[in-house]
Amino acid sequence: MPSVVVPDILRDLAELSVALCVGLFAIGFLLYILGGYGHRFWLVLGTTLAAGIVGLQYGQQFGMQPLVAGLFVGVSAGALALALMRIAIFVAVGTLVWYVASQVAPGWNEQLACFLVGGLAGVMLFRVWVMVLTSVIGTVLMTYATLLLVGRFGGADVAGLAERNGPLFTWAVVGVALLGLIFQTLLLRGFWSGGIEKEEKKEKKVKKEKKEKPVVVDPDDKEEGGRGWFTLPFFGRKAG
């Protein structure tokens, strides 16, 4: 089983400062507990940053200044983040379902159907998959940050530890990510914070009622405004 914690990445990140490691852990923790609630913010932020880095790295190959390319690519990707994420969820979940089906039933020749059904399920359960993704990413970030801090202050060979115990770290990350998914689900369902989904539905209902509420005209104002040369007979009033 491939390990989620890659020893080479730990060796490359070993020179990070303590402040960056703590910041990495904080970002992972926020994703871990609030990824599903603020998913639009996290999707736009993550897509913008990733696209900006790509623009900085490859912009010069297209005849643009790296900073300008990073800015324009990042802003463009951020504006399309939600639509692009739905496409990415469709492709990712469809591929996952196709892979699982090919492993469970190798002789079944309905790969396209598995891909399409999985993609549609991913789009229909978009928020669930966002919670899964943010929980996993948050857990991985916290794991790397914790190992880097342990290696910095404890003097332990965390890269060698991850290399010797790869499957153990993988199952630990899966277990912690599952707990994060449960926590986010309970948070959205109202076990904590008074019910975030209920509050969102209540706000939408109030806005809808405000839009549909008829305008009540005071009869006195109507009488005052009805007198004069500009009152038309077909409105039910005679000209004054």
C-alpha positions in Angstrom: 0.0 0.0 0.0 1.4 3.4 -1.0 2.2 5.7 2.0 0.4 9.0 2.4 3.4 10.4 4.2 6.3 10.5 1.7 9.8 10.4 3.3 11.3 12.5 0.5 8.8 15.3 1.0 9.6 15.3 4.7 13.3 15.6 3.9 12.7 18.5 1.5 10.5 20.3 4.1 12.9 19.7 7.0 14.3 23.2 6.7 11.0 25.0 7.1 10.8 27.4 10.0 8.8 26.7 13.1 6.4 29.5 12.2 5.7 28.0 8.8 5.1 24.5 10.4 2.7 26.0 12.9 0.9 27.9 10.1 0.7 24.7 8.1 -0.9 22.9 11.0 -3.4 25.8 11.6 -4.5 25.7 8.0 -4.9 21.9 8.1 -6.9 22.2 11.3 -9.3 24.8 9.9 -9.8 22.6 6.8 -10.3 19.6 9.0 -13.1 21.1 11.1 -14.6 23.8 8.9 -13.9 22.6 5.3 -17.5 21.6 4.6 -19.0 24.8 6.0 -16.8 27.3 4.3 -16.3 25.2 1.2 -16.8 28.0 -1.3 -14.1 30.1 0.4 -11.6 27.2 0.6 -12.3 26.1 -3.0 -11.8 29.6 -4.4 -8.7 30.2 -2.2 -7.1 26.9 -3.0 -7.8 27.1 -6.8 -6.5 30.7 -6.9 -3.3 29.9 -5.1 -2.6 26.7 -7.1 -3.3 28.5 -10.4 -1.1 31.5 -9.4 1.8 29.2 -8.6 1.4 27.5 -12.0 1.3 30.9 -13.7 4.5 32.0 -11.9 6.3 28.9 -12.9 5.2 28.6 -16.6 4.2 32.1 -17.5 7.7 33.0 -19.0 7.4 30.1 -21.4 4.4 31.9 -23.0 6.1 35.3 -23.3 4.6 36.8 -20.1 6.2 38.1 -17.0 5.9 35.5 -14.2 4.2 37.9 -11.8 1.7 39.0 -14.4 1.0 35.5 -15.5 0.5 34.3 -12.0 -1.9 37.1 -11.2 -4.0 36.7 -14.3 -4.1 32.9 -14.1 -4.9 32.9 -10.4 -7.7 35.5 -10.7 -9.2 33.6 -13.8 -9.1 30.3 -12.0 -10.6 31.7 -8.9 -13.5 33.2 -10.8 -14.2 29.7 -12.3 -13.3 27.8 -9.2 -16.8 26.4 -8.3 -17.5 25.4 -11.9 -14.1 23.8 -12.3 -14.4 22.0 -9.0 -17.7 20.4 -10.0 -16.0 19.1 -13.2 -13.0 17.9 -11.1 -15.4 16.1 -8.7 -17.2 14.5 -11.6 -14.0 13.2 -13.1 -12.4 12.2 -9.8 -15.4 10.3 -8.4 -16.2 8.7 -11.8 -12.6 7.5 -12.1 -12.7 6.2 -8.5 -15.9 4.2 -9.1 -14.5 2.9 -12.4 -11.3 1.7 -10.7 -13.2 0.0 -7.9 -15.5 -1.7 -10.3 -12.6 -2.9 -12.4 -10.9 -4.4 -9.3 -14.1 -6.0 -8.0 -15.4 -7.3 -11.3 -12.6 -7.4 -13.9 -14.7 -9.2 -16.5 -17.5 -6.5 -16.5 -17.2 -4.4 -19.6 -19.2 -1.4 -18.5 -16.4 1.0 -17.6 -18.1 4.0 -19.3 -21.3 3.4 -17.3 -19.4 3.1 -14.1 -17.6 6.3 -14.8 -20.7 8.3 -15.7 -22.7 6.9 -12.7 -19.9 7.7 -10.4 -19.5 11.2 -11.8 -23.2 12.0 -11.4 -23.1 10.7 -7.9 -20.1 13.0 -7.2 -22.0 16.0 -8.5 -25.2 15.2 -6.7 -23.3 14.7 -3.4 -21.0 17.6 -4.1 -20.9 18.9 -0.5 -20.2 15.4 0.9 -17.2 15.0 -1.4 -16.0 18.4 -0.5 -16.1 17.5 3.2 -14.2 14.2 2.4 -11.6 16.2 0.4 -11.1 18.9 3.0 -10.9 16.4 5.8 -8.3 14.3 4.0 -6.2 17.4 3.0 -6.4 18.9 6.5 -5.3 15.6 8.1 -2.4 15.3 5.7 -1.3 18.8 6.4 -1.5 18.4 10.2 0.4 15.1 9.9 3.3 16.6 8.0 3.4 19.7 10.3 3.4 17.5 13.4 6.2 15.3 12.1 8.3 18.3 11.1 7.8 19.8 14.6 8.7 16.5 16.2 11.8 16.3 14.0 12.8 19.8 14.8 12.3 19.7 18.6 12.7 16.0 19.3 15.6 15.3 17.0 13.9 12.2 15.6 14.5 10.9 12.1 10.9 11.4 11.0 11.7 10.6 7.4 13.1 7.2 8.3 10.1 6.6 10.7 7.7 7.3 7.8 9.7 5.1 5.5 9.6 2.1 8.0 5.9 2.6 9.0 4.3 3.8 5.8 1.1 1.6 6.0 0.6 2.5 9.6 0.7 6.3 8.8 -1.7 5.7 5.9 -4.3 4.0 8.1 -3.8 6.6 10.8 -4.5 9.4 8.3 -7.6 7.5 7.0 -8.9 7.1 10.6 -8.4 10.7 11.6 -9.9 11.9 8.3 -13.0 9.8 8.9 -13.3 11.4 12.3 -13.1 14.8 10.7 -15.8 13.9 8.2 -18.1 12.8 11.1 -17.3 16.1 12.9 -18.1 18.2 9.9 -21.3 16.3 9.3 -22.5 16.8 12.8 -21.5 20.5 12.7 -23.6 21.0 9.5 -26.5 19.0 10.8 -26.8 21.0 13.9 -25.2 19.0 16.7 -23.0 22.0 17.4 -23.4 25.7 16.7 -27.2 25.6 16.6 -27.5 24.0 13.2 -25.6 25.7 10.4 -27.8 24.1 7.7 -30.9 25.1 9.5 -29.7 28.7 9.7 -28.8 28.7 6.0 -32.3 27.4 5.1 -33.9 29.9 7.4 -32.0 32.8 5.8 -33.0 31.7 2.3 -36.7 31.4 3.4 -36.7 34.9 4.9 -35.1 36.3 1.7 -37.7 34.5 -0.4 -40.6 35.8 1.7 -39.3 39.3 1.4 -39.2 39.1 -2.4 -42.7 37.6 -2.6 -44.3 39.9 0.0 -46.9 42.2 -1.7 -46.5 46.0 -1.5 -49.3 47.4 0.6 -50.4 50.9 -0.5 -52.0 53.2 2.1 -55.5 54.3 0.8 -54.9 57.8 2.1 -51.7 58.1 0.0 -53.6 56.7 -2.9 -56.3 59.3 -2.6 -53.8 62.1 -2.4 -51.8 60.9 -5.3 -54.9 60.2 -7.4 -56.0 63.8 -7.6 -54.6 65.9 -10.4 -54.3 66.3 -14.1 -52.2 63.1 -14.5 -54.7 60.6 -13.1 -56.0 58.4 -15.9 -59.7 57.2 -16.1 -58.7 53.5 -16.9 -57.0 53.2 -13.5 -60.5 53.3 -12.0 -60.2 57.0 -10.9 -61.6 60.1 -12.6 -59.3 63.0 -13.3 -59.6 65.7 -10.7 
